[in-house]
Amino acid sequence: MGGALFALVLVLAALSSGCAQPPLPEDHFYRLIVDKPQTARGAPLLKGALEVERFAADGLVASRPIVYSRAGSPREVLEYHYHFWTEPPTRMLGDQLVEYLRAAGVAETVVTPEIRVQADYEIAAKIKRLEMIVGTPPRAAVELELGLRKTASDKLLFLGVYGVESPTRSDTVAAAVEAINKVLGQIYARFVADISNIPGI
């Protein structure tokens, strides 16, 4: 009787271990920190206050899960279940642009909409693409639409679309985030250079 009971215990233990679920992956969170420009303007390009409006984005691009596509299927976009931005991209990219423009000395004052001042100029932006590309080689892709408007005349002074793909050092999400940070710095630098060449601004 004791042997039968012992055998039953062993069978139940085996069944129990076979039904045990593996631990779920941990959530990972990533922030964007764009490198500041190495030099600032001697005098502000824009007189008065420049407001950076909250970035716009559609669909998956606006959400916190990291978005990716596969090199062989560029029309299919997916999102990771355990890799997230610390904040929505629409907020993070805007905040980083504010910091970049302040460091570059583009305007006398650079503010966000929350400050609630009467701005002399406004920047509107849309995130068209912000993703990791899984493939060989792995890459990161960013595409932004950036526009500068003068509020007094409601005149659009500049509108540009900047799309950049950059290889990553590995096929990990962390490497893709690192590449996205660098790409954003390049796009912001190009935008500043472009608006600096607007005649009679």
Buried (B, 14 or more C-beta within 10 A) or exposed (E): EEEEEEEEEEEEEEEEEEEEEEEEEEEEEBEBEBBBBEEEEEEBBBEBBBBBBBBBBEEBBBBBBBBBBEEEEEEEBBBBEEBBBEBBBBBBBBBBBBBBBBBBBBBBBBBBEEEEEEBBBBBBBBBBBBBBBBBEEBBBBBBBBBBBBBBEEEEEBBEBEBEBBBEBEEBEBEBBBBBBBBBBBBBBBBBBEBBEEEEEB
